Amino acid sequence: MAETFELPDAERFVLPLDFENDKTKLVRALNGYAPRFGVKIDGVTSERNLPFDPEPRVIETEEFEFLKRGLIQRADALNAFLNDVYGDCKILKDGVIPADFVLSSQGFLPRCIGIKPRRGIYAHIAGIDLVKSKKGEWYVLEDNLRVPSGVSYPLAARLALKDCGMCEFDAVDSLNYGRLLKDAFDFVSCGGIDCVLTPGRGNCAFFEHGFLAEMTNSALACGSDLFADGDVLYFKGADGVQRVGALYTRVDGVYADPLAFRSVSAVGTPNLFSAYAAGNVAVLNAFGCGAADDKGVYCYVPQMIKYYLGQDAVLSQPQTFLPTRGSEMRYIQDNFDSLVIKDVAESGGFGIRFGAALDEEGKAALKAEITANPRRFIAQEVVDIEELPACGGSAKADLRAFVVTSDRTRVWESGLTRFAAKDSLMVNSSQGGGFKDTWVSFR
């Protein structure tokens, strides 16, 4: 098998074995798991092996316990917000968040009003992106609730390391994410098999869809493999037709049912939403989650935490400015070079522009866009992010933490550390970034 993974020099390798003797073995093991990600270039998605650095990021116990408190608090507040905004809308009526700001979000789905998901959970899986500054402070950059991806890559790396005898994990069950996910399925299931809904091989995270289906003993299904009859969802596969009790959808909700939302969708299942609304199938994450992971609504998460939980936010956010507020619009226009501008509807690193990196023409064009469409953008102070060792050098890195909610909210004792490509500030896999594992030290 071709040795396609490039690994760093031996002197930087910290795992307790002879790196040079094990290097070839590790590369072959990684290729056996084939952790791939699709990168779209000129409208065409092609899979590639992600750059992998086997030197893990190590987070000490006390620091990770701090992160856990903040992540659980944040996930609980986001779930409370979703229950409220599709229910009584108390937070909007009380003026904590402007109603027009929330209701104008592309992620808000009016059709979900009054429909409660099984056991009141909207975001069963949250991927929350954090960065650590060079001063040692942690910041939340965004919340991913619709289709948070990336957990399979550190898992595949761990399995490869374990298979070739290069590492033992003993202090914490670091391979237990599949069990956490299965617990979430079981907690909300309506009775029947579990399925992972994938858009298919053309999706950039298709590797992960199959990986997680295998880990949870679920059926991997495309939209055409499912059908709804009498408001009950069924899967038709090699074992015949079976009822679906829990559907982990890796398709954004607006594409999951062409009859309920976007009729142009070719990856969903007609009448899936009707089965969900009737309470006959649990959908993870639930329809409507996009109302809470809008990058504009993100600005109000500290207020959500205070409103629903009566607590101050444990985790900080970079100072963020909303162009919809007149004084903040003026600040953005006057301080462009110190800010990063984000399009609230984009993901995967797309729609992010650093003011200082634009030429004068580019700045003028973006300022005009912001003025014409203030709800479409947010601006943030740039965080001086720490750099980690990465493939022979160093690179900016973030941490995607995974929070799973079932009978209680739990944080996976690990995470996906992503690092930027050479000379880049963008850590996203879709922007050419790589990954490393994240270890929690329980010494």
C-alpha positions in Angstrom: 0.0 0.0 0.0 1.3 3.5 -0.9 2.8 5.3 2.1 1.0 8.6 1.6 1.1 10.0 5.1 4.0 12.4 5.9 5.2 12.1 9.5 7.5 14.5 11.4 11.1 13.9 12.3 12.0 11.4 15.0 13.5 13.8 17.4 10.1 15.5 17.9 8.2 12.3 18.3 7.0 11.9 21.9 5.4 8.5 22.0 7.4 6.0 24.1 8.7 3.8 21.3 11.4 3.7 18.7 9.9 6.1 16.1 12.0 5.2 13.1 11.4 1.5 13.5 7.7 2.0 13.8 7.2 4.8 11.3 6.5 2.6 8.3 4.2 0.4 10.4 2.2 3.5 11.5 1.9 4.9 8.0 0.5 1.6 6.8 -1.9 1.3 9.7 -3.2 4.8 9.0 -3.7 4.1 5.4 -5.6 1.0 6.4 -8.1 3.2 8.2 -7.9 5.7 5.4 -9.0 8.9 7.3 -10.0 11.0 4.3 -11.7 14.3 3.8 -13.2 15.8 0.7 -11.8 19.1 -0.5 -13.8 21.1 -3.0 -11.7 22.8 -5.7 -13.5 24.6 -8.6 -16.8 23.0 -7.6 -15.5 19.4 -7.6 -15.0 17.5 -4.4 -12.1 15.0 -4.3 -11.0 12.9 -1.3 -7.5 13.2 0.1 -5.6 11.8 3.0 -5.6 14.4 5.8 -2.1 15.5 6.9 -1.6 13.8 10.3 0.9 14.6 13.0 1.3 11.7 15.5 2.6 13.9 18.3 -0.6 14.4 20.3 -1.8 17.6 21.9 -1.8 16.9 25.7 -4.2 18.8 27.9 -3.7 18.4 31.7 -6.5 17.2 33.9 -7.3 20.4 35.7 -7.4 22.4 32.4 -9.7 19.8 30.8 -12.0 19.8 33.8 -12.4 23.5 33.3 -13.2 23.1 29.6 -15.7 20.3 30.5 -17.6 22.6 32.9 -17.9 25.3 30.2 -18.8 22.9 27.4 -21.5 21.2 29.4 -22.9 24.6 30.5 -22.9 25.8 26.9 -24.5 22.7 25.4 -27.3 22.8 28.0 -28.0 26.5 27.4 -28.2 25.9 23.6 -30.6 23.1 24.1 -32.7 25.2 26.4 -32.7 28.0 23.9 -33.9 25.7 21.1 -36.7 24.4 23.2 -37.7 27.9 24.0 -37.4 29.5 20.6 -39.6 26.8 19.0 -41.9 26.9 22.1 -42.9 29.8 24.3 -40.2 32.2 23.0 -39.7 33.6 26.5 -36.2 34.8 25.8 -37.4 36.8 22.9 -40.5 38.2 24.7 -38.2 39.3 27.5 -36.0 41.1 25.1 -32.8 39.3 26.0 -32.2 38.6 22.3 -33.9 40.6 19.6 -36.7 38.6 18.1 -36.1 39.8 14.6 -32.5 38.8 14.8 -33.3 35.2 15.7 -36.3 34.8 13.4 -34.4 36.1 10.4 -31.7 33.5 10.8 -31.4 31.1 7.8 -31.1 28.3 10.4 -34.5 29.1 12.0 -37.2 26.8 10.6 -40.7 28.1 11.3 -42.2 24.7 10.5 -40.6 23.4 13.7 -42.6 25.7 16.0 -44.6 23.7 18.5 -42.9 20.4 17.6 -40.9 18.9 20.5 -38.2 16.4 19.7 -38.0 13.1 21.7 -37.1 13.8 25.4 -36.7 17.5 24.6 -33.2 17.2 23.1 -32.4 19.1 20.0 -28.6 19.0 19.9 -27.6 15.5 20.8 -24.1 16.1 19.4 -22.4 19.4 19.5 -19.0 20.2 18.0 -17.7 23.3 19.8 -14.6 25.0 18.4 -12.1 26.5 20.8 -8.7 28.1 20.5 -6.1 28.8 23.2 -4.3 32.1 23.0 -0.6 32.4 23.5 -1.4 33.8 26.9 -3.1 30.6 27.9 -6.7 31.7 27.7 -9.4 29.5 26.0 -12.0 31.1 23.7 -15.1 29.6 22.0 -15.1 30.5 18.3 -18.3 28.8 17.2 -20.9 26.2 18.0 -21.6 23.5 15.4 -25.0 21.8 15.9 -26.3 20.9 12.5 -23.8 18.3 11.3 -20.7 18.6 13.4 -18.0 16.5 11.9 -14.4 15.4 12.6 -14.6 13.0 15.6 -13.7 10.0 13.4 -10.2 11.3 12.6 -8.6 11.2 16.0 -10.5 7.9 16.6 -9.0 6.4 13.4 -5.5 7.6 14.4 -5.9 6.0 17.9 -7.0 2.7 16.4 -4.0 2.8 14.0 -1.6 3.5 16.8 -3.1 0.8 18.9 -3.1 -1.7 16.1 0.6 -1.3 15.4 1.5 -1.4 19.1 2.7 2.2 19.3 0.5 3.3 22.2 -1.6 2.1 25.1 -4.5 4.1 26.5 -5.1 3.2 30.1 -5.9 6.2 32.3 -9.2 7.0 30.5 -11.3 5.1 28.0 -10.4 7.3 25.1 -12.0 5.1 22.4 -15.5 5.4 24.0 -17.0 7.9 21.6 -19.0 5.2 19.9 -20.6 4.2 23.2 -21.5 7.8 24.0 -23.1 8.1 20.6 -24.9 4.8 20.9 -26.2 5.9 24.4 -27.7 9.0 22.7 -29.4 6.8 20.1 -30.8 4.5 22.7 -32.1 7.3 25.0 -34.3 8.8 22.3 -35.1 5.8 20.0 -38.7 5.2 19.2 -38.1 1.5 18.7 -36.4 0.0 15.7 -32.9 0.0 14.2 -30.4 2.9 14.2 -29.4 4.5 10.9 -26.8 7.1 9.9 -28.2 9.2 7.0 -25.4 10.2 4.6 -25.6 12.4 1.4 -23.3 9.8 -0.2 -19.8 9.5 -1.4 -19.8 13.0 -2.8 -19.9 14.5 0.7 -16.6 15.7 2.1 -17.1 13.7 5.4 -18.3 10.4 3.9 -15.5 8.5 5.5 -16.8 9.6 8.9 -20.4 8.6 8.2 -19.4 5.0 7.5 -16.9 5.0 10.4 -19.6 6.1 12.9 -22.2 3.7 11.5 -19.8 0.9 12.1 -18.9 2.0 15.6 -22.5 2.2 16.7 -23.7 -0.9 14.7 -26.0 1.3 12.7 -27.1 1.0 9.1 -25.5 3.5 6.7 -28.3 4.9 4.5 -28.7 7.3 1.7 -32.0 9.2 1.4 -33.2 6.7 -1.2 -32.7 3.8 1.2 -35.3 5.2 3.5 -39.1 5.7 3.1 -41.9 7.0 5.3 -45.2 5.2 5.4 -48.0 6.2 7.7 -45.7 8.6 9.5 -43.3 5.8 10.3 -39.8 5.7 8.8 -38.3 2.5 7.3 -35.0 1.3 6.0 -34.8 -1.1 3.1 -31.6 -3.0 3.0 -30.1 -6.5 2.6 -32.1 -7.7 5.6 -35.4 -6.5 4.1 -37.5 -3.6 5.4 -37.0 -2.5 9.0 -38.4 0.3 11.1 -36.0 3.1 12.0 -36.1 4.2 15.7 -33.2 6.7 15.7 -31.8 8.5 12.6 -28.4 10.2 13.0 -28.6 12.6 10.0 -25.4 13.9 8.5 -27.6 16.0 6.2 -28.5 19.5 7.1 -32.2 19.5 8.1 -33.3 21.7 5.2 -32.1 19.1 2.8 -33.3 16.0 4.7 -36.9 16.2 3.5 -37.6 17.7 0.0 -41.4 17.8 0.7 -41.0 19.8 4.0 -38.2 22.1 3.1 -36.1 22.5 0.0 -37.7 20.7 -2.9 -34.5 20.7 -4.9 -32.8 18.3 -2.5 -31.8 15.0 -3.9 -30.3 13.6 -0.7 -33.2 13.5 1.6 -36.3 11.4 2.2 -39.8 12.6 1.5 -42.1 12.7 4.5 -39.2 12.2 7.0 -40.3 15.4 8.7 -43.8 14.1 9.1 -42.6 10.9 10.8 -40.4 13.1 13.1 -43.2 15.5 13.9 -45.5 12.6 14.7 -43.0 11.3 17.3 -42.3 8.1 15.4 -38.6 8.6 14.8 -35.9 10.4 16.7 -33.7 12.6 14.5 -30.2 13.4 15.8 -29.6 16.4 15.6 -33.2 17.5 15.5 -34.7 19.7 12.8 -34.2 23.4 13.5 -30.8 23.2 15.3 -29.5 25.8 12.9 -31.3 28.5 14.9 -28.6 28.1 17.6 -25.4 27.6 15.6 -25.9 30.8 13.5 -22.7 32.7 13.9 -24.8 35.8 14.8 -26.8 34.1 17.4 -23.5 32.8 18.8 -22.9 36.3 20.1 -25.8 35.9 22.6 -24.8 32.6 24.1 -23.5 34.2 27.3 -26.9 35.8 27.7 -28.6 32.4 27.1 -26.4 30.9 29.9 -27.4 33.6 32.3 -31.1 33.5 31.3 -31.7 29.7 31.4 -29.1 28.5 33.9 -28.6 31.6 36.1 -24.8 31.3 35.7 -22.0 33.4 34.3 -20.4 31.8 31.2 -17.4 29.7 32.2 -15.8 29.9 28.7 -15.0 33.3 27.1 -15.7 34.4 23.5 -13.5 36.8 21.6 -14.9 40.3 21.6 -17.5 40.2 18.8 -19.3 43.0 17.0 -22.7 42.9 15.2 -23.1 45.2 12.3 -26.9 45.3 13.0 -26.0 47.5 16.0 -25.3 51.0 14.8 -22.4 51.8 17.1 -20.8 48.4 16.4 -21.1 48.9 12.6 -19.1 52.1 13.0 -16.5 50.3 15.1 -16.1 47.6 12.4 -15.7 50.2 9.6 -13.1 52.1 11.6 -11.1 49.2 12.9 -11.1 46.8 9.9 -7.5 45.8 10.1 -7.7 44.4 13.6 -10.8 42.3 12.9 -11.8 39.0 11.2 -15.1 39.1 9.3 -17.3 36.0 9.2 -20.3 35.3 7.0 -22.9 33.8 9.4 -24.3 31.4 6.8 -21.0 29.8 5.8 -19.1 26.9 7.4 -15.9 24.9 6.8 -13.7 28.1 6.9 -15.5 29.6 3.9 -16.7 33.2 4.2 -13.9 34.1 6.7 -11.8 37.1 5.8 -9.1 38.9 7.8 -9.3 42.6 7.4 -5.5 43.1 7.5 -5.0 40.6 4.7 -7.2 42.5 2.2 -6.0 45.1 -0.2 -7.7 48.5 -0.3 -10.1 47.4 -3.1 -11.0 44.2 -1.2 -11.6 46.2 2.1 -13.9 48.7 0.3 -15.9 45.9 -1.3 -16.3 44.0 1.9 -17.3 47.1 3.9 -19.9 47.8 1.2 -21.2 44.2 1.6 -21.5 44.6 5.3 -23.3 47.9 5.0 -25.8 46.4 2.5 -26.3 43.2 4.5 -25.5 43.7 8.2 -27.4 40.6 9.4 -25.1 38.5 7.2 -21.9 39.2 9.0 -20.1 39.4 12.4 -16.7 40.8 13.2 -14.3 39.6 15.9 -11.1 40.7 17.4 -8.3 38.4 16.1 -7.0 36.0 18.8 -3.3 35.4 18.9 -3.6 31.7 18.7 -1.0 29.3 20.1 1.0 27.3 17.7 1.6 23.6 18.1 4.2 21.2 16.6 2.9 20.1 13.2 4.6 17.9 10.6 8.1 19.2 11.1 7.3 22.8 11.9 4.6 24.6 13.9 1.1 25.8 13.0 -1.9 27.6 14.4 -4.3 25.1 15.9 -7.8 24.8 17.4 -9.7 22.2 19.3 -13.1 20.8 18.3 -14.6 19.4 21.5 -17.5 16.9 21.2 -20.4 17.2 23.6 -23.0 14.4 23.6 -26.4 14.7 25.3 -28.5 11.7 26.3 -29.8 11.2 29.9 -27.1 13.7 30.8 -24.6 15.9 29.0 -21.1 14.5 28.6 -17.9 15.7 27.0 -15.8 13.1 25.1 -12.4 12.9 27.0 -10.5 14.0 23.9 -11.2 16.0 20.8 -10.0 16.9 17.3 -7.0 19.2 17.2 -6.8 20.8 13.7 -3.8 22.7 12.5 -3.4 25.1 9.6 -1.5 24.4 6.4 1.8 26.1 6.0 1.6 29.9 6.0 -2.2 29.8 6.7 -4.4 30.9 9.5 -7.2 28.5 8.6 -7.3 25.2 10.4 -10.3 23.8 8.6 -9.8 20.4 6.9 -11.7 21.9 3.9 -9.0 24.6 3.7 -6.1 22.2 3.6 -5.4 21.8 7.3 -4.3 18.7 9.1 -5.1 17.0 12.4 -3.5 15.5 15.5 -5.0 13.5 18.4 -5.8 15.2 21.7 -4.9 13.4 24.9 -6.1 14.3 28.4 -3.4 13.6 31.0 -4.8 12.0 34.2 -1.4 11.8 35.9 
